[in-house]
Amino acid sequence: MGILSAAIALAVAIWPAAASPSVQAANTVRLALHLAPNSHVTAARTITHVVSYQMNHTLMSLLGSRAAPTTLVDDRSAVIDVGADGTHVSIDDTSLRHFGGSSPKDKSTITRHEKYVGELASDGVRTPPQASLADAGDGALDQFPHDPVAVGAIWTFTRPVLLDRSLAQATMTYTDTLKSLAQRAGHTIATISVTGTGMAQPASDLEAKGFKPSTFTLTGTAEFDLTTGLPGTQSYTGHVEWTAHPMFTRIGIDFDDTFTAAAWTTAVAHP
């Protein structure tokens, strides 16, 4: 294995106001997650991780294909079983990992399952909280304001996250901004701008090679269907670069994350 190959061992609803079903007197709306009792909700997303290396030409030539960028794709689908009270949930999150992007030489896959049982409040907060989110994009709409908000409103919160599960971990601070409200096919859609930042602590094997913590940033946009009380489409990109200087030679590891999510869907309620 080369010096760097070890690095890859790797709802919102509007509650009716007296004046209007969508906009209150002061042009404010309440962002609140709404899960129908005894329903099945599906949240699908795809996360693409690309790890690339920055080094001088001589070292790049010596390492050859071992220094080529590595692409990992996680197709994830969470099935949320909602209890009779609309708050207690059981979430089964399945992740199917592909290697090498859209045309991989390695056709093998890895399937993982994560389970969560607890309460999911209307503001998005879970009780008990998750120890860590599997990806920084998972935290972008993880909490909503308690009070009604107008366009331009900003709120912040923090979440512990993993980068590619084992490559690094960080405590991300998210800043969400309500950018606009629009009518679409009879639904009121909120567009939310998302930024996040956190100090990413690389895994122990990278630290042993001299790589230091560095800032991970996330930016993107999310939609939220205020009529159904469920998240809409989401799209984010994230980036961090760790550097080390073995034998006075600078080596960088770039980690780029692309997160895309489909709108949540609700199945017919079971008896």
Residue pairs with C-beta under 8 A, 6 or more apart in sequence:
1 66
2 63
2 66
2 67
3 63
3 209
3 246
3 251
4 53
4 63
4 66
4 67
4 251
4 253
5 66
6 205
6 206
6 209
7 51
7 167
7 205
7 206
7 253
8 51
8 70
9 166
9 205
10 51
10 72
10 164
10 165
10 166
10 167
11 32
11 33
11 34
11 35
11 122
11 224
11 225
11 228
11 229
11 230
11 231
11 264
12 31
12 32
12 33
12 34
12 141
12 144
12 190
12 224
12 225
12 226
12 229
12 230
12 231
13 30
13 32
13 33
13 34
13 122
13 226
13 227
13 228
13 229
14 21
14 22
14 29
14 30
14 32
14 188
14 226
14 227
15 30
15 32
17 23
17 24
17 25
19 25
22 29
22 181
22 188
22 226
22 227
23 29
23 181
24 148
26 148
26 150
27 150
27 151
28 148
28 149
28 150
29 148
29 149
29 150
29 181
29 188
29 190
29 226
30 147
30 148
30 149
31 144
31 145
31 149
31 178
31 190
31 224
31 226
32 122
32 123
32 144
32 229
33 120
33 121
33 122
33 123
33 124
33 144
33 229
33 230
34 86
34 122
34 228
34 229
34 230
35 41
35 80
35 82
35 86
35 87
35 89
35 120
35 229
36 82
36 86
36 266
36 269
37 82
37 83
37 84
37 85
37 86
37 269
38 82
38 83
38 84
38 269
38 270
38 271
39 82
39 266
39 267
39 268
39 269
39 270
40 79
40 80
40 81
40 82
40 266
40 267
40 270
41 79
41 80
41 82
41 230
41 264
41 265
41 266
41 267
42 77
42 78
42 79
42 80
42 264
42 265
42 266
42 267
43 77
43 78
43 80
43 231
43 261
43 262
43 264
44 75
44 76
44 77
44 78
44 261
44 262
45 76
45 77
45 137
45 234
45 259
45 260
45 261
45 262
46 73
46 74
46 75
46 76
46 259
46 260
46 261
47 73
47 74
47 76
47 135
47 137
47 257
47 258
47 259
47 260
48 71
48 72
48 73
48 74
48 101
48 257
48 258
49 71
49 72
49 73
49 74
49 164
49 167
49 255
49 256
49 257
50 69
50 70
50 71
50 72
50 254
50 255
50 256
50 258
51 69
51 70
51 72
51 164
51 167
51 253
51 254
51 255
52 69
52 70
52 253
52 254
52 256
53 60
53 67
53 69
53 251
53 252
53 253
53 254
54 241
54 243
54 250
54 251
54 252
54 253
54 254
55 63
55 67
55 249
55 250
55 251
55 252
56 249
56 250
59 67
59 249
59 251
60 67
71 99
71 100
71 101
72 97
72 98
72 99
72 164
73 97
73 98
73 99
73 101
74 95
74 96
74 97
74 98
74 135
75 95
75 96
75 98
76 93
76 94
76 95
76 96
76 134
77 93
77 94
78 91
78 92
78 93
78 94
79 91
79 92
79 93
79 94
80 89
80 90
80 91
80 120
81 89
81 90
81 91
81 92
82 88
82 89
83 89
83 90
87 119
87 120
87 121
88 118
88 119
88 120
89 116
89 117
89 118
89 119
89 120
90 115
90 116
90 117
91 115
91 116
91 117
92 113
92 114
92 115
93 113
93 114
93 115
93 116
93 134
94 111
94 112
94 113
95 111
95 112
95 113
95 114
95 134
96 109
96 110
96 111
97 109
97 110
97 111
97 112
98 104
98 109
99 106
99 108
99 109
100 106
114 134
116 126
116 130
118 126
118 127
118 128
119 126
119 127
120 126
121 127
122 144
123 143
123 144
123 145
123 146
124 141
124 142
124 143
124 144
125 142
125 143
130 160
131 160
132 160
132 161
132 162
132 169
133 139
133 142
133 159
133 160
133 161
133 162
134 161
134 162
134 165
135 161
135 162
135 163
135 257
135 259
136 161
136 163
136 170
136 172
136 196
136 198
136 216
136 218
136 236
136 238
136 257
136 259
137 218
137 220
137 234
137 236
137 238
137 257
137 259
137 261
138 161
139 159
139 161
139 172
139 174
139 196
140 174
140 176
140 194
140 196
140 218
140 220
140 222
140 234
140 236
140 259
141 176
141 192
141 194
141 222
141 224
141 231
141 234
142 157
142 159
142 174
143 155
143 157
143 174
144 155
145 153
145 155
149 155
149 178
150 178
151 178
151 179
151 180
151 181
152 177
152 178
153 177
153 178
154 175
154 176
154 177
154 178
155 175
155 176
156 173
156 174
156 175
156 176
157 173
157 174
158 171
158 172
158 173
158 174
159 171
159 172
159 174
160 169
160 170
160 171
160 172
161 169
161 170
161 171
161 172
161 198
162 168
162 169
163 169
163 170
163 200
163 216
163 238
163 240
163 255
163 257
164 255
164 257
166 203
167 202
167 203
167 206
167 255
168 200
168 201
168 202
168 203
168 206
168 216
168 240
168 242
168 255
169 200
169 201
170 198
170 199
170 200
170 201
170 216
171 198
171 199
172 196
172 197
172 198
172 216
172 218
173 196
173 197
173 198
174 194
174 195
174 196
174 218
175 194
175 195
175 196
176 192
176 193
176 194
177 192
177 193
177 194
178 190
178 191
178 192
179 191
179 192
179 193
179 221
180 190
180 191
181 188
181 189
181 190
181 191
181 226
182 188
182 189
182 191
183 189
186 227
187 225
187 226
187 227
187 228
188 225
188 226
188 227
189 223
189 224
189 225
189 226
189 232
190 223
190 224
190 225
190 226
191 221
191 222
191 223
192 221
192 222
192 223
192 224
193 220
193 221
194 218
194 219
194 220
194 221
194 222
194 236
195 217
195 218
195 219
196 216
196 217
196 218
196 219
196 238
197 215
197 216
197 217
197 218
198 215
198 216
199 213
199 214
199 215
199 216
200 213
200 214
200 215
200 216
200 240
200 242
200 255
201 207
201 213
202 211
202 212
202 213
202 214
202 242
202 253
206 242
206 253
209 244
209 246
210 244
210 245
210 246
211 242
211 243
211 244
211 253
212 242
212 243
212 244
213 242
214 240
214 241
214 242
214 243
215 240
216 238
216 239
216 240
216 255
217 238
217 239
217 240
218 236
218 237
218 238
218 257
219 236
219 237
219 238
220 234
220 235
220 236
220 237
220 259
221 234
221 235
221 236
222 231
222 232
222 233
222 234
222 235
223 231
223 232
223 233
223 234
223 263
224 230
224 231
224 232
225 231
225 232
225 263
228 266
230 263
230 264
230 265
230 266
231 261
231 263
231 264
232 263
232 264
233 260
233 261
233 262
233 263
234 259
234 260
234 261
235 259
235 260
235 261
236 257
236 258
236 259
237 256
237 257
237 258
237 259
238 255
238 256
238 257
238 258
238 259
239 254
239 255
239 256
239 257
240 254
240 255
241 252
241 253
241 254
241 255
242 252
242 253
242 255
243 250
243 251
243 252
243 253
244 250
244 251
245 251
